Amino acid sequence: MSEPTDFAVEFDGVKVTYGDFVAIPDLHLGIREGEFFTFLGPSGCGKTTALRTVAGFVNPARGAVRIKGTDVTRLPSDARGVGMVFQNYALFPSMTVRDNIGYGLRVRRVDRAGRQQRVDDVARRVDLTSAQLDAHVADLSGGQQQRVAIARTMVMQPDILLLDEPLSNLDAKLRVQMRAELKAVQSDFGITTVYVTHDQDEALTMSDRIAVFNQGSIEQVGTPDEVYADPQTEFVCNFVGESSKLSPQVVRNMGLAPTASYVRVERAALAPRTPTAIRVQGRVEDVAYHGMHIRYSVGAVGCTVKVLASPTEHRLQKGDDASIYIDPSDVLQFDDTGRRIQTRVLSHTAVPA
């Protein structure tokens, strides 16, 4: 075991198994005080298992979990100083909002006056009105119920807030609205928050840092900008954001090393943006109008390259010939193991058209 650190949450060589299945083989990760830290990845990648290990609902087969320097690996969940908001909120529909928020305080035998003061204070901080406090949970909207779930957790004054896909049951428009509200609540309380999601937009817009999970292991840890703009593995490149994989023929024609190569959708263009951009000839296979932009899928030699364009600048139709311009410095390349390598130009014969 390594020496304790000043991380708010630390995984030190954690291994989690279910029978013969290894869900998490060897997790090392530190989360800083006050961070909004996101576990991002597809279903079954180990992110929720890691969160539940912090909460005390899963016991690791090996390794240690520390909270603020204290080893909590064998402590029960209610002795860890963590609060968890579940995907389905786990509220009591027959109770009023006030009783839901104060339930944990009542279990801890906090007196009535103390309960009311703490409930009123936390309700105010998550924008729940007096009228809503007296309503039943079933009478609230999905967004309001989420605020109740957060308030019920925060009223217990946890050291760490754990959120397991809390926006997944909301409709698309409300999800976007609640991202900003949830981040504002976290910032207001200043609490270290660990957030689990499979939604890359949530992760990129809300997080201070992100850990991208794949098959129980972390592929990359970094800020949203680092994870998106500088993916260190082929998996991260494909899972976070949208990229087009270039065919060996296109890679060769661009004068690049013959290895797995990708370009982000916003880095390809229908007109040269740099003096070193290389032209790739193709034909429009699909057109998708998104209001603020148009997404073209352009078939090139052996691949399809997605391009974003302004509706006011370009209007191509399906079947039209199209020239795509890609700067070699924007191409992301990976070796046979899926690790990022420096983009290599082998030939300078390819020139802009």
Secondary structure, 3 states (H helix, E strand, C coil): CCCCCCCCEEEEEEEEEECCEEEEEEEEEEECCCCEEEEECCCCCCHHHHHHHHHCCCCCCEEEEEECCEECCCCCHHHCCEEEECCCCCCCCCCEHHHHHHHHHHHCCCCHHHHHHHHHHHHHHCCCCHHHHHCEHHHCCHHHHHHHHHHHHHCCCCCEEEEECCCCCCCHHHHHHHHHHHHHHHHHHCCEEEEEECCHHHHHHHCCEEEEEECCEEEEEECHHHHHHCCCEHHHHHHCCCEEEECHHHHHHCCECCCEEEEECCCCECCCCCCCCEEEEEEEEEEEECCCCEEEEEEECCEEEEEEECCCCCCCCCCCEEEEEECHHHCEEECCCCEEECCCECCCCCCCC
